Amino acid sequence: MKLYHVLVEQEDDWYIGRVLERGGVTTQGRTLDELVFMLRDAIEALWREKDVQLELLLPPKLAVRRHQRPRRRKASA
């Protein structure tokens, strides 16, 4: 399994990830999960590599949004 290091930055409401070992893969996502999905997709499309491991390099002050489940509505009587 190949390991790639990804520099993550935040711009407005987007996370931007850039693979450091090889040029050509820079992508974005609204969440970190979406960013990882997009990175894997781009790596597979450009370099034909599957099952890669990604190590995200996050700046100390990065605002991480957690995935929130929708609230359940209480049944009205």
DSSP file (Angstrom, degrees, kcal/mol; ACC not computed):
  #  RESIDUE AA STRUCTURE BP1 BP2  ACC     N-H-->O    O-->H-N    N-H-->O    O-->H-N    TCO  KAPPA ALPHA  PHI   PSI    X-CA   Y-CA   Z-CA
    1    1 A M              0   0    0      0, 0.0     2,-0.3     0, 0.0    51,-0.2   0.000 360.0 360.0 360.0 131.6    0.0    0.0    0.0
    2    2 A K        -     0   0    0     49,-0.3    51,-3.5    48,-0.3     2,-0.5  -0.629 360.0-146.1 -85.6 138.7    1.4    3.4   -1.0
    3    3 A L  E     -a   53   0A   0     -2,-0.3     2,-0.4    49,-0.2    51,-0.2  -0.916  15.7-175.3-108.0 128.8    1.5    6.2    1.5
    4    4 A Y  E     -a   54   0A   0     49,-2.7    51,-2.7    -2,-0.5     2,-0.4  -0.968  18.2-139.6-121.5 140.5    0.9    9.8    0.4
    5    5 A H  E     -a   55   0A   0     -2,-0.4    15,-2.8    49,-0.2     2,-0.5  -0.838  18.5-159.7 -97.4 135.3    1.2   12.9    2.6
    6    6 A V  E     -aB  56  19A   0     49,-2.9    51,-3.5    -2,-0.4     2,-0.6  -0.965  10.7-144.8-123.1 120.7   -1.4   15.6    2.0
    7    7 A L  E     -aB  57  18A   0     11,-2.4    11,-1.8    -2,-0.5     2,-0.5  -0.737  22.5-157.8 -81.5 122.8   -1.0   19.2    3.0
    8    8 A V  E     + B   0  17A   0     49,-2.4     2,-0.3    -2,-0.6     9,-0.2  -0.890  15.9 172.8-109.2 131.4   -4.5   20.5    4.0
    9    9 A E  E     - B   0  16A   0      7,-2.6     7,-3.0    -2,-0.5     2,-0.5  -0.864  23.3-132.3-126.6 164.0   -5.4   24.2    4.0
   10   10 A Q  E     + B   0  15A   0     -2,-0.3     2,-0.4     5,-0.2     5,-0.2  -0.977  20.5 176.9-123.6 132.3   -8.7   25.9    4.6
   11   11 A E  E >   - B   0  14A   0      3,-2.5     3,-2.2    -2,-0.5     2,-0.2  -0.962  65.2 -49.4-135.3 116.6  -10.2   28.6    2.4
   12   12 A D  T 3  S-     0   0    0     -2,-0.4     0, 0.0     1,-0.3     0, 0.0  -0.408 123.6 -20.1  55.0-122.2  -13.6   29.9    3.3
   13   13 A D  T 3  S+     0   0    0     -2,-0.2     2,-0.4    -3,-0.1    -1,-0.3   0.162 121.3  91.2 -99.6  18.7  -15.9   26.8    3.7
   14   14 A W  E <   -B   11   0A   0     -3,-2.2    -3,-2.5    14,-0.0     2,-0.5  -0.887  63.1-144.1-118.9 144.8  -13.6   24.5    1.8
   15   15 A Y  E     -BC  10  29A   0     14,-3.1    14,-2.0    -2,-0.4     2,-0.5  -0.911  20.1-158.9 -98.8 132.5  -10.7   22.2    2.7
   16   16 A I  E     -BC   9  28A   0     -7,-3.0    -7,-2.6    -2,-0.5     2,-0.4  -0.957   6.4-167.1-116.6 128.1   -8.0   22.0    0.0
   17   17 A G  E     -BC   8  27A   0     10,-2.8    10,-2.2    -2,-0.5     2,-0.4  -0.943   6.2-172.6-120.4 137.3   -5.6   19.1   -0.1
   18   18 A R  E     -BC   7  26A   0    -11,-1.8   -11,-2.4    -2,-0.4     2,-0.3  -0.989  24.3-129.7-130.5 123.7   -2.4   18.8   -2.1
   19   19 A V  E     -B    6   0A   0      6,-2.1     6,-0.3    -2,-0.4   -13,-0.2  -0.557  17.9-162.1 -71.2 128.4   -0.4   15.6   -2.4
   20   20 A L  S    S+     0   0    0    -15,-2.8    -1,-0.1    -2,-0.3   -14,-0.1   0.819  78.3  59.5 -85.3 -32.6    3.2   16.4   -1.6
   21   21 A E  S    S+     0   0    0    -16,-0.5     2,-0.4     1,-0.2    -1,-0.2   0.832 116.2  20.9 -69.8 -32.3    5.1   13.4   -3.0
   22   22 A R  S >  S-     0   0    0      3,-0.1     3,-0.6     0, 0.0    -1,-0.2  -0.993  80.1-121.8-138.7 142.9    3.9   13.9   -6.6
   23   23 A G  T 3  S+     0   0    0     -2,-0.4    -3,-0.1     1,-0.2     3,-0.1  -0.377  81.1  57.0 -78.1 160.4    2.6   16.9   -8.4
   24   24 A G  T 3  S+     0   0    0     -5,-0.1     2,-0.7     1,-0.1    -1,-0.2   0.197  75.6  96.8 110.6 -16.7   -0.7   17.1  -10.1
   25   25 A V    <   +     0   0    0     -3,-0.6    -6,-2.1    -6,-0.3     2,-0.4  -0.883  34.7 139.6-114.8 105.8   -3.2   16.2   -7.4
   26   26 A T  E     +C   18   0A   0     -2,-0.7     2,-0.3    -8,-0.2    -8,-0.2  -0.980  21.6 150.7-136.3 127.1   -4.9   19.2   -5.7
   27   27 A T  E     -C   17   0A   0    -10,-2.2   -10,-2.8    -2,-0.4     2,-0.3  -0.870  27.1-136.2-148.2 178.5   -8.6   19.0   -4.9
   28   28 A Q  E     -C   16   0A   0     -2,-0.3     2,-0.3   -12,-0.2   -12,-0.2  -0.919  12.3-177.2-141.6 163.6  -11.1   20.2   -2.4
   29   29 A G  E     -C   15   0A   0    -14,-2.0   -14,-3.1    -2,-0.3     6,-0.1  -0.981  34.9-125.2-157.0 156.4  -14.1   19.2   -0.2
   30   30 A R  S    S+     0   0    0     -2,-0.3     2,-0.3   -16,-0.2    -1,-0.1   0.793 101.1  25.7 -74.5 -28.5  -16.6   20.7    2.1
   31   31 A T  S  > S-     0   0    0    -16,-0.1     4,-2.1     1,-0.1   -16,-0.2  -0.829  87.1-110.8-125.9 167.1  -15.6   18.3    4.9
   32   32 A L  H  > S+     0   0    0     33,-0.4     4,-2.4    -2,-0.3     5,-0.2   0.867 119.6  54.7 -66.3 -35.0  -12.4   16.3    5.6
   33   33 A D  H  > S+     0   0    0      2,-0.2     4,-2.2     1,-0.2    -1,-0.2   0.925 109.5  46.5 -62.6 -43.8  -14.3   13.1    4.6
   34   34 A E  H  > S+     0   0    0      2,-0.2     4,-2.5     1,-0.2    -2,-0.2   0.886 110.5  53.8 -65.9 -38.0  -15.3   14.6    1.3
   35   35 A L  H  X S+     0   0    0     -4,-2.1     4,-2.6     2,-0.2    -2,-0.2   0.930 108.6  48.6 -61.6 -45.6  -11.7   15.8    0.7
   36   36 A V  H  X S+     0   0    0     -4,-2.4     4,-2.6     2,-0.2     5,-0.2   0.915 111.1  50.7 -61.6 -43.2  -10.3   12.3    1.3
   37   37 A F  H  X S+     0   0    0     -4,-2.2     4,-2.2     1,-0.2    -1,-0.2   0.934 112.3  46.7 -58.3 -46.6  -12.8   10.8   -1.1
   38   38 A M  H  X S+     0   0    0     -4,-2.5     4,-2.4     2,-0.2    -2,-0.2   0.870 111.3  51.9 -65.8 -37.9  -11.9   13.4   -3.7
   39   39 A L  H  X S+     0   0    0     -4,-2.6     4,-2.6     2,-0.2     5,-0.2   0.941 110.8  47.1 -63.4 -47.5   -8.2   12.8   -3.2
   40   40 A R  H  X S+     0   0    0     -4,-2.6     4,-2.2     1,-0.2    -2,-0.2   0.904 112.7  50.3 -60.9 -41.3   -8.5    9.0   -3.6
   41   41 A D  H  X S+     0   0    0     -4,-2.2     4,-2.3    -5,-0.2    -1,-0.2   0.916 112.2  46.6 -63.0 -44.2  -10.6    9.5   -6.7
   42   42 A A  H  X S+     0   0    0     -4,-2.4     4,-2.9     2,-0.2     5,-0.4   0.900 111.6  51.1 -66.9 -40.8   -8.1   11.9   -8.2
   43   43 A I  H  X S+     0   0    0     -4,-2.6     4,-2.3     1,-0.2     6,-0.9   0.909 112.4  46.7 -63.3 -42.2   -5.1    9.6   -7.4
   44   44 A E  H  X S+     0   0    0     -4,-2.2     4,-1.2     4,-0.2    -1,-0.2   0.915 115.6  45.7 -65.9 -42.0   -6.9    6.6   -9.0
   45   45 A A  H  < S+     0   0    0     -4,-2.3    -2,-0.2    -5,-0.2    -1,-0.2   0.911 123.3  32.5 -68.8 -42.5   -7.8    8.6  -12.1
   46   46 A L  H  < S+     0   0    0     -4,-2.9    -3,-0.2    -5,-0.2    -2,-0.2   0.890 135.6  20.8 -83.8 -40.8   -4.4   10.2  -12.6
   47   47 A W  H  < S-     0   0    0     -4,-2.3    -3,-0.2    -5,-0.4    -2,-0.2   0.418  92.7-126.3-112.9  -0.6   -2.0    7.6  -11.4
   48   48 A R     <  +     0   0    0     -4,-1.2     2,-0.5    -5,-0.4    -4,-0.2   0.859  60.7 143.6  56.0  39.0   -4.1    4.4  -11.6
   49   49 A E        -     0   0    0     -6,-0.9     2,-0.2    -9,-0.1    -1,-0.2  -0.937  26.7-176.2-113.0 129.9   -3.4    3.6   -8.0
   50   50 A K        +     0   0    0     -2,-0.5   -48,-0.3     1,-0.2    -9,-0.0  -0.724  60.9  32.8-114.7 168.4   -5.9    2.1   -5.6
   51   51 A D  S    S+     0   0    0     -2,-0.2   -49,-0.3     1,-0.2     2,-0.3   0.897  77.7 165.0  53.5  48.0   -5.8    1.3   -1.9
   52   52 A V        -     0   0    0     -3,-0.2     2,-0.5   -51,-0.2   -49,-0.2  -0.647  33.5-132.7 -92.4 153.3   -3.6    4.2   -1.1
   53   53 A Q  E     -a    3   0A   0    -51,-3.5   -49,-2.7    -2,-0.3     2,-0.4  -0.896  19.5-156.8-105.0 134.7   -3.0    5.5    2.5
   54   54 A L  E     -a    4   0A   0     -2,-0.5     2,-0.6   -51,-0.2   -49,-0.2  -0.934   8.9-163.2-115.7 132.3   -3.3    9.2    3.1
   55   55 A E  E     -a    5   0A   0    -51,-2.7   -49,-2.9    -2,-0.4     2,-0.5  -0.958  18.1-146.5-112.3 114.5   -1.7   11.1    5.9
   56   56 A L  E     -a    6   0A   0     -2,-0.6     2,-0.8   -51,-0.2   -49,-0.2  -0.676   2.4-153.1 -84.9 127.4   -3.3   14.5    6.3
   57   57 A L  E     -a    7   0A   0    -51,-3.5   -49,-2.4    -2,-0.5    -1,-0.0  -0.875  20.1-170.1-101.2 104.4   -1.0   17.3    7.5
   58   58 A L        -     0   0    0     -2,-0.8   -49,-0.1   -51,-0.2   -51,-0.0  -0.798  22.2-121.6-102.2 133.2   -3.3   19.8    9.2
   59   59 A P    >   -     0   0    0      0, 0.0     3,-1.8     0, 0.0    -1,-0.0  -0.390  31.3-112.7 -65.6 151.3   -2.2   23.3   10.4
   60   60 A P  T 3  S+     0   0    0      0, 0.0    -2,-0.0     0, 0.0     0, 0.0   0.806 113.5  46.7 -57.9 -32.3   -2.7   23.8   14.1
   61   61 A K  T 3  S+     0   0    0      2,-0.1     2,-0.3     0, 0.0    -3,-0.0   0.152  77.6 136.1-100.6  20.8   -5.4   26.4   13.7
   62   62 A L    <   -     0   0    0     -3,-1.8     2,-0.9     1,-0.1    -4,-0.0  -0.512  54.7-132.0 -69.8 130.2   -7.5   24.5   11.2
   63   63 A A        -     0   0    0     -2,-0.3     2,-0.6     2,-0.0    -1,-0.1  -0.749  23.1-158.1 -85.0 109.1  -11.2   24.7   12.0
   64   64 A V        -     0   0    0     -2,-0.9     2,-0.5   -33,-0.0   -33,-0.1  -0.797   1.3-153.7 -95.1 121.1  -12.5   21.2   11.7
   65   65 A R        -     0   0    0     -2,-0.6   -33,-0.4     3,-0.0     2,-0.3  -0.803  13.2-141.1 -91.5 129.4  -16.2   20.8   11.1
   66   66 A R        -     0   0    0     -2,-0.5     2,-0.4   -35,-0.1     0, 0.0  -0.646  24.3-103.7 -88.9 147.2  -17.6   17.6   12.4
   67   67 A H        -     0   0    0     -2,-0.3     2,-0.5     1,-0.0    -1,-0.1  -0.555  41.6-156.3 -68.1 125.8  -20.3   15.7   10.5
   68   68 A Q        -     0   0    0     -2,-0.4     3,-0.1     3,-0.0    -1,-0.0  -0.896   9.5-131.6-111.3 135.6  -23.6   16.3   12.3
   69   69 A R        -     0   0    0     -2,-0.5     3,-0.1     1,-0.1     2,-0.0  -0.552  36.3 -99.1 -77.4 146.2  -26.6   14.1   12.1
   70   70 A P        -     0   0    0      0, 0.0     2,-0.1     0, 0.0    -1,-0.1  -0.372  44.1-106.4 -62.9 144.1  -29.9   15.8   11.4
   71   71 A R        -     0   0    0      1,-0.1     2,-0.4    -3,-0.1    -3,-0.0  -0.457  30.2-121.5 -71.7 143.2  -31.9   16.3   14.5
   72   72 A R        -     0   0    0     -2,-0.1     2,-0.3    -3,-0.1    -1,-0.1  -0.674  23.1-128.6 -83.9 138.6  -34.9   14.1   15.0
   73   73 A R        -     0   0    0     -2,-0.4     2,-0.3     1,-0.0    -1,-0.0  -0.673  21.9-118.4 -85.5 140.8  -38.2   15.8   15.4
   74   74 A K        -     0   0    0     -2,-0.3     2,-0.2     1,-0.1    -1,-0.0  -0.581  33.2-107.8 -76.8 139.0  -40.3   15.0   18.3
   75   75 A A        -     0   0    0     -2,-0.3     2,-0.3     1,-0.1    -1,-0.1  -0.473  33.9-128.6 -66.3 131.1  -43.6   13.4   17.4
   76   76 A S              0   0    0     -2,-0.2    -1,-0.1     1,-0.1    -3,-0.0  -0.606 360.0 360.0 -84.1 144.6  -46.4   15.9   18.1
   77   77 A A              0   0    0     -2,-0.3    -1,-0.1     0, 0.0    -2,-0.1   0.450 360.0 360.0 -84.6 360.0  -49.3   14.7   20.1
